[in-house]
Amino acid sequence: MKRWRLTTQLNIVFTSVIIIVGALFLLIFEVSQTKIYEAPNVMQLEVYLKEVVNHKINDEIIPSSNPYNGYFIMEYNEIIIEYMNDPAITYPSVISNYGYKVWDNPELIETTFDITTFQDKDIYVKGQFIGRDPNDSKSGELILVFTDRRYEETLKTNFFITLQITFFTLMIFGNLIILLWSRMLVGRIEILQYTVLNLSKSDYKKEINIDGSDEIAKLGIAVERMRQEIVDSERMKQEMLQNISHDFKTPITVIQTYAEAIEDGITDVKDINIIIEQAKVLNHRVVQLLEYSKLEYLKDSNKFTTINVKNVCDRIVNNYKYKFSNITAELDSSTYFGIEDNLEVAIANIVDNSIRYAKSEIKIKLADKKLTIFNDGEPIEDKILENLFTPYQKGNKGQFGLGLSISKTTLNHFELNLRVENIPEGVIFTIEPI
């Protein structure tokens, strides 16, 4: 069915459901049809009995009924009137024998008497005495009305015809409604399909707007959100390329300028130190770019191991103690789960950032898996604070703008949350499990 259009699939499913429901309904009805059809048959026979009795009492002509009904009027052991609407009825002896039995049974001698439903050879009989003297068993008349199952067969045939017409009509109108509805449904889906195809062709300009609040509308909202994320990603990519070009161009220009000056004898060879410093800056930025490009590989948790965070922090403090002497660490034996080298880079980036802004001290504290890195620098501006972990977001002393973004993404892969906040004493970074 997946090869067919959605409209065709819906029509087939609806038709199949109608057929299955109809078949089950007929099966259930076939099993219980005896009781279902018997009730209206007995009911019409009771009505017919009342009509015959009333007309007999009033000495009126007894009207005809449906062709399957008939009646006997009996006096003591004698049938005085025998009427059958259908000449094909061949069971009058059964009725008369039943009448004789009723007449001769003392327990049944009453002024009026409703004979309980009698079924023999598929015959129903109802009866009533009229003019009966309780003291004279030979007095009065007995009226018997009877019918057979042919009336039920008529009901059954009419019901099946009605049922077939109903199911056929339901199938036609149902499929017509599904056809019209599915065309609207498919039209909305085709809009999404067209939009997604355009996205694959790098056409992100057209906004997606699907009316409604159903699943397709929600899918449209999700696709629109994806489109916006792609637009933002493309914009960020362009900004990154511009920033990378600018950040690489500056040290390269300095290196080229001093190298040409040394070659032309304009400057002293001692200025080669400037070239070396700029080469270090360039190398640092290349390393950060490589780290940033490898972040997606951290999603593979199969390479994760348990990390002793104290050992990582001790190495970082030792690496930076000559650059910033007043770094203190208070560390317990908490552990994280991830890749140790990448965790060290993430924490080192935060410490490196703190060193650039700290006035006099940096405090690192680890307790119950919560790692905080405090510096007593100036508070971060709100505008910068909101986007501090965005690539190429730099403060007034920032360098390349990737360090904290690398830290944030790395820690997220390790199911660790990184946040930063201003406090009265300075700025504090916090790392803790999500």
C-alpha positions in Angstrom: 0.0 0.0 0.0 2.9 2.3 0.6 3.3 2.6 -3.2 -0.2 4.1 -3.6 -1.3 7.6 -3.1 -2.6 8.5 0.4 -6.1 9.1 -1.0 -6.2 5.6 -2.4 -4.9 4.1 0.8 -7.5 5.9 2.8 -10.3 4.7 0.5 -9.1 1.1 0.6 -8.8 1.2 4.4 -12.3 2.8 4.8 -13.9 0.3 2.4 -12.2 -2.6 4.1 -13.4 -1.4 7.5 -17.0 -1.1 6.2 -16.8 -4.7 4.7 -15.4 -6.2 7.9 -17.8 -4.4 10.1 -20.7 -5.4 7.9 -19.6 -9.0 7.8 -19.2 -9.1 11.6 -22.6 -7.5 12.0 -24.2 -10.0 9.7 -22.5 -12.9 11.5 -23.7 -11.7 14.9 -27.1 -11.0 13.6 -27.3 -14.4 12.0 -26.5 -16.1 15.3 -29.1 -14.1 17.2 -31.7 -13.6 14.4 -34.3 -16.1 15.9 -34.9 -14.0 19.0 -34.7 -10.7 17.1 -37.3 -11.6 14.4 -39.4 -13.7 16.8 -40.4 -10.7 18.9 -42.1 -8.6 16.2 -43.8 -11.7 14.8 -45.3 -12.6 18.2 -46.2 -8.9 18.7 -48.1 -8.6 15.4 -49.9 -11.9 16.2 -51.1 -10.5 19.5 -52.4 -7.4 17.7 -54.2 -9.7 15.2 -55.8 -11.6 18.1 -57.2 -8.4 19.6 -58.6 -7.4 16.2 -60.3 -10.8 15.6 -61.7 -10.9 19.2 -63.1 -7.3 18.9 -64.7 -7.9 15.6 -66.2 -11.2 16.7 -67.7 -9.6 19.8 -69.1 -6.7 17.8 -70.3 -9.2 15.2 -68.3 -7.4 12.5 -66.4 -8.8 9.5 -63.0 -9.9 10.6 -60.4 -8.0 8.4 -57.6 -9.8 6.6 -54.1 -9.6 8.0 -50.7 -10.4 6.5 -50.8 -13.5 4.3 -49.1 -15.6 6.9 -51.8 -15.2 9.6 -55.0 -17.2 10.1 -57.6 -17.9 12.8 -60.0 -20.6 14.1 -63.2 -20.0 16.0 -64.2 -23.1 17.9 -67.2 -24.1 20.0 -67.1 -27.2 22.1 -65.0 -29.7 20.1 -66.2 -28.2 16.9 -64.6 -25.7 14.5 -67.2 -23.3 13.3 -65.0 -20.9 11.4 -61.7 -21.6 9.8 -59.9 -18.8 7.9 -56.4 -18.8 6.5 -55.1 -15.8 4.5 -52.7 -18.0 2.6 -54.3 -21.1 1.0 -50.8 -22.7 1.1 -51.1 -23.2 4.8 -51.2 -26.9 5.3 -51.3 -27.2 9.1 -54.9 -26.6 10.2 -55.0 -30.0 12.0 -52.1 -28.9 14.2 -54.1 -25.8 15.2 -57.4 -27.7 15.8 -55.7 -30.4 17.9 -54.2 -27.6 19.9 -57.6 -26.1 20.3 -59.1 -29.4 21.5 -56.3 -29.7 24.0 -57.0 -26.3 25.4 -60.7 -26.8 25.6 -60.4 -30.1 27.4 -57.9 -28.8 29.9 -59.8 -27.7 33.1 -56.9 -25.5 34.2 -57.4 -23.4 31.1 -61.1 -22.7 31.4 -61.4 -19.0 32.2 -63.5 -16.2 30.8 -60.5 -14.8 29.0 -57.4 -16.7 28.5 -54.1 -15.8 26.7 -52.5 -19.0 25.5 -48.8 -18.9 26.0 -46.6 -18.8 22.9 -46.7 -22.2 21.3 -44.2 -23.3 18.8 -44.5 -26.6 16.9 -43.4 -27.1 13.4 -42.4 -23.4 13.4 -46.0 -22.3 14.2 -47.0 -19.6 16.7 -50.4 -19.8 18.3 -52.3 -17.3 20.5 -55.8 -17.7 21.8 -58.6 -16.3 23.9 -62.0 -17.5 25.2 -65.1 -15.3 24.7 -68.5 -15.8 26.3 -67.1 -18.5 28.6 -69.3 -19.6 31.6 -67.0 -20.8 34.4 -69.7 -23.3 35.4 -70.3 -24.7 31.9 -67.2 -26.2 30.2 -69.1 -26.5 26.9 -70.1 -22.8 26.7 -68.4 -19.9 24.9 -66.1 -19.8 22.0 -62.3 -20.2 21.6 -60.5 -17.9 19.1 -57.1 -19.1 18.0 -54.8 -17.0 15.8 -51.7 -18.4 14.3 -48.8 -17.7 12.0 -45.5 -19.3 10.9 -42.0 -18.1 10.3 -42.5 -16.8 6.8 -43.3 -13.4 8.3 -39.9 -13.5 10.0 -38.3 -14.5 6.7 -40.0 -11.4 5.1 -38.6 -9.2 7.9 -35.2 -10.8 7.4 -35.2 -10.2 3.6 -36.4 -6.6 4.0 -33.7 -6.1 6.7 -30.9 -7.5 4.5 -32.0 -5.3 1.6 -32.1 -2.2 3.8 -28.7 -3.2 5.3 -27.2 -3.6 1.9 -28.5 -0.3 0.7 -27.3 1.4 3.9 -23.8 -0.1 3.7 -23.5 0.6 -0.1 -24.7 4.2 0.5 -22.3 4.6 3.4 -19.4 3.2 1.4 -20.1 5.6 -1.5 -20.6 8.7 0.6 -17.8 7.8 3.0 -15.3 7.3 0.2 -16.5 10.6 -1.4 -15.9 12.4 1.9 -12.5 10.8 2.3 -11.6 11.7 -1.2 -12.4 15.4 -0.7 -10.9 15.5 2.8 -7.7 13.6 1.7 -7.2 16.0 -1.2 -7.1 18.9 1.3 -4.8 16.8 3.5 -2.5 15.8 0.6 -2.4 19.4 -0.5 -1.1 20.5 2.9 1.5 17.7 2.8 2.6 18.6 -0.7 3.3 22.2 0.6 5.6 20.7 3.2 7.1 18.4 0.6 7.8 21.3 -1.7 9.3 23.3 1.2 11.6 20.5 2.3 12.8 20.0 -1.3 13.6 23.7 -1.4 15.5 23.3 1.9 17.6 20.6 0.3 18.4 23.0 -2.5 19.6 25.6 0.0 16.5 27.8 -0.5 15.6 28.9 3.1 13.9 32.2 2.3 10.2 31.1 2.1 8.4 30.9 5.4 6.3 27.9 6.1 2.7 28.5 7.3 0.3 25.6 7.6 -3.1 26.5 9.0 -4.8 24.4 11.7 -3.8 22.8 15.0 -3.6 19.1 13.9 -0.6 16.9 13.5 0.2 18.3 10.0 0.1 21.8 11.3 2.4 20.7 14.1 4.7 19.1 11.6 4.7 22.4 9.6 5.7 24.3 12.8 8.5 21.8 13.3 9.7 22.2 9.7 9.5 26.0 10.0 11.5 25.8 13.2 14.1 23.6 11.4 14.1 26.2 8.5 14.8 29.0 11.0 17.5 27.0 12.7 19.1 26.4 9.2 18.9 30.1 8.5 20.5 30.9 11.9 23.1 28.2 11.3 23.9 29.6 7.8 24.1 33.1 9.2 26.4 31.9 12.0 28.5 30.0 9.5 28.9 33.2 7.5 29.8 35.2 10.6 32.3 32.5 11.6 33.9 32.5 8.2 34.2 36.3 8.4 35.6 36.1 12.0 38.0 33.4 11.1 39.2 35.3 8.1 39.7 38.4 10.2 41.4 36.6 13.1 43.7 34.8 10.8 44.4 37.8 8.6 45.8 39.9 11.5 48.7 37.7 12.7 49.4 36.6 9.1 49.7 40.3 8.1 52.0 41.0 11.0 54.2 38.0 10.2 54.4 38.9 6.5 55.2 42.6 7.3 58.0 41.8 9.7 59.4 39.0 7.5 59.6 41.4 4.5 61.1 44.1 6.7 63.8 41.8 8.0 64.5 40.6 4.4 64.8 44.2 3.2 67.0 45.1 6.2 64.5 47.7 7.4 64.2 46.2 10.9 66.4 44.3 13.2 66.5 40.5 13.2 65.6 40.7 16.9 62.0 41.6 15.8 61.7 38.0 14.8 60.3 37.5 18.3 57.2 39.4 17.1 56.9 36.8 14.3 57.2 34.0 16.8 54.5 35.5 19.1 52.1 35.9 16.2 52.8 32.4 15.0 51.9 31.2 18.5 48.7 33.2 18.4 48.0 31.6 15.0 48.7 28.2 16.2 46.4 28.6 19.2 43.6 29.6 17.0 44.2 26.6 14.7 44.1 24.3 17.7 40.8 25.8 18.9 39.3 25.4 15.4 40.4 21.8 15.4 38.9 21.3 18.8 35.7 22.9 17.7 35.4 20.8 14.6 35.9 17.5 16.6 33.0 18.2 19.0 30.5 16.1 17.1 32.7 13.0 17.7 32.0 13.4 21.4 28.5 12.1 20.9 29.8 8.5 20.9 29.5 7.6 24.6 31.2 4.2 23.9 34.5 6.0 24.4 33.5 7.5 27.7 35.3 6.5 30.9 35.1 7.6 34.6 37.2 10.7 35.1 38.8 11.7 38.4 38.1 15.5 38.2 40.6 16.3 41.0 43.5 15.0 38.9 42.3 17.1 35.9 42.0 20.3 37.9 45.4 19.8 39.6 47.1 19.6 36.2 45.3 22.7 35.0 46.3 24.6 38.2 50.0 23.5 37.7 49.9 24.6 34.0 48.6 28.1 34.8 50.3 28.9 38.2 53.2 30.7 36.4 50.8 32.7 34.4 48.6 33.6 37.4 50.0 32.8 40.8 46.9 33.2 43.0 44.9 30.2 41.9 43.6 28.1 44.8 41.8 24.7 44.5 39.6 22.9 47.0 38.8 19.5 45.5 37.0 16.4 46.7 37.1 13.0 44.9 34.1 13.5 42.6 34.1 11.9 39.2 32.5 12.7 35.8 31.8 10.3 32.9 33.3 11.4 29.5 36.7 11.7 27.8 39.4 13.0 30.0 41.4 15.0 27.5 38.3 16.9 26.2 37.2 17.5 29.8 40.6 19.0 30.6 40.3 21.3 27.5 36.8 22.4 28.5 37.8 23.3 32.1 41.1 24.9 31.0 39.3 27.2 28.6 37.2 28.5 31.5 40.2 29.0 33.7 42.0 30.7 30.8 39.0 33.0 30.4 39.0 33.7 34.1 42.7 34.6 34.2 42.1 37.3 31.6 39.4 39.1 33.7 40.5 38.3 37.3 41.8 41.1 39.4 43.7 39.2 42.0 42.4 35.7 42.6 40.8 32.6 41.1 39.2 29.9 43.3 38.4 26.4 42.0 36.1 24.3 44.2 34.8 20.7 43.7 32.2 19.2 46.0 29.6 16.5 45.4 30.2 16.6 41.6 29.7 20.4 41.5 32.7 22.3 40.1 32.8 26.1 40.5 35.5 28.4 39.0 35.4 31.9 40.6 37.3 35.0 39.6 37.1 38.4 41.2 36.8 40.3 37.9 34.3 42.9 36.8 30.7 41.6 36.2 29.9 40.5 32.7 27.6 42.8 30.8 24.1 41.4 30.4 24.2 41.6 26.6 27.4 39.5 26.6 26.2 37.2 29.4 23.2 36.1 27.4 25.4 34.9 24.5 28.6 34.1 26.2 28.7 30.5 25.0 27.9 31.4 21.4 30.8 30.9 18.9 32.8 34.0 18.3 31.1 35.9 21.2 34.0 37.8 22.8 34.3 40.2 25.7 36.5 43.2 25.8 39.5 41.0 26.6 38.4 38.1 24.5 40.7 36.4 22.0 39.2 34.0 19.4 35.7 33.6 20.8 35.6 29.8 20.6 37.0 28.7 24.0 33.8 28.9 26.1 31.7 27.6 23.2 33.9 24.5 23.0 33.6 24.1 26.8 29.8 24.4 26.7 29.3 21.9 23.9 31.9 19.4 25.3 30.2 19.4 28.7 26.8 19.0 27.2 28.0 15.8 25.5 29.2 14.6 28.8 25.7 15.4 30.3 27.1 18.2 32.3 25.6 21.7 32.5 27.8 24.8 32.3 26.4 28.2 33.5 27.8 31.5 34.4 26.5 34.2 36.7 27.6 37.5 38.2 27.8 37.6 42.0 28.7 40.5 44.3 32.4 39.4 44.6 32.9 38.7 40.9 32.0 36.1 38.3 31.4 32.3 38.9 31.2 29.5 36.4 29.4 26.3 37.6 29.7 22.8 36.2 27.3 20.1 37.5 25.5 17.0 36.1 22.3 17.6 34.2 
